[in-house]
Amino acid sequence: MPLLLECARVRGPEYLTQMWHFMCDALIKAIGTEPDSDVLSEIMHSFAKCIEVMGDGCLNNEHFEELGGILKAKLEEHFKNQELRQVKRQDEDYDEQVEESLQDEDDNDVYILTKVSDILHSIFSSYKEKVLPWFEQFLPLIVNLICPHRPWPDRQWGLCIFDDVIEHCSPASFKYAEYFLRPMLQYVCDNSPEVRQAAAYGLGVMAQYGGDNYRPFCTEALPLLVRVIQSADSKTKENVNATENCISAVGKIMKFKPDCVNVEEVLPHWLSWLPLHEDKEEAVQTFNYLCDLIESNHPIVLGPNNTNLPKIFSIIAEGELHEAIKHEDPCAKRLANVVRQVQTSGGLWTECIAQLSPEQQAAIQELLNSA
């Protein structure tokens, strides 16, 4: 359906709006009545994508009222189902087969929870802080999701919802900080990498989009993020995405709230953690900040007499090797320009290239050819 709306766009805004009105009521009703969880999740995903296509103003007051009641019921049902499964685990007939069935039910419930999060994400990204009064009806339920005793998927998706509140509704989001700030700071060091990732992303957008009220919490967040990054197993397959979100969050704190931390002290550590290549969105953020620093001739980044440039070339080459940045992204052009500037300096270029492996040299050439 979102693809259908994209196709209808060529017929003009009036036709597009008519088509959306035809779809919208039916989609909302289906979210409330569809019994099959697989079909329901597809409908919810489609609805979220449609809102992203249509943007601000696509839902009227009646839509919001009906949708609010449905989403609230979905969240309440999520908690009720968890309680029922716990009761079944105490039953005398409980065995491995029952547990397998309960686990399948749990997976289904969590998947629907992710779709509730998707819908809220699309609404926040379209409506910004205007939608916060409507969101308040869910607040006790979202707060319940991030309680310490909840399973990790609940905490992960509860944090994701609050991440969207911070990213799309700041500085007004600070009104709700009492509900999420302490858990977010606590969960950045959680045992679950998924929870750590959601918390670290939230701390990053807090620095990027949050107002002045968030400054002390950026200062408080920094050592927690560094602790996760520097832990012995931070780059293992299951941990790397959470770690990269922590590295990106440190970069965002330095870039957007530089007076909250000692940038000169943190920068050398941050450079040593680059590049990011698993989380492509955060990789672009970090490479853009790196370009800002290089383009402003930051002395700590470049080093005395440009001695850090070979290391920077290595970071850029590794990012290219891991396809961290698409060539059509403006950031790729910025990185290529950094390389071209050094290319004109003769001896420095030779020194930088000499310290790269053949694969890294080929990656630099590929970047120059395509960006």
Secondary structure, DSSP 8 states (H G I E B T S, - for coil): -HHHHHHHGGG-HHHHHHHHHHHHHHHHHHHHH---HHHHHHHHHHHHHHHHHH-TTSS-HHHHHHHHHHHHHHHHHHHHHHHHHHHHHTSTT--HHHHHHHHHHHHHHHHHHHHHHHHHHHHHHHHGGGGHHHHGGGHHHHHHHTSTTS-HHHHHHHHHHHHHHHHHHTTGGGGGHHHHHHHHHHHTT-SSHHHHHHHHHHHHHHHHH--GGGHHHHHHHHHHHHHHHTSTTTTSTTTHHHHHHHHHHHHHHHHH-GGGS-HHHHHHHHHHH----SSHHHHHHHHHHHHHHHHTT-HHHH-GGGTTHHHHHHHHHHHHHTT-S-TTSHHHHHHHHHHHHHHTTTHHHHHHHHTS-HHHHHHHHHHHHH-
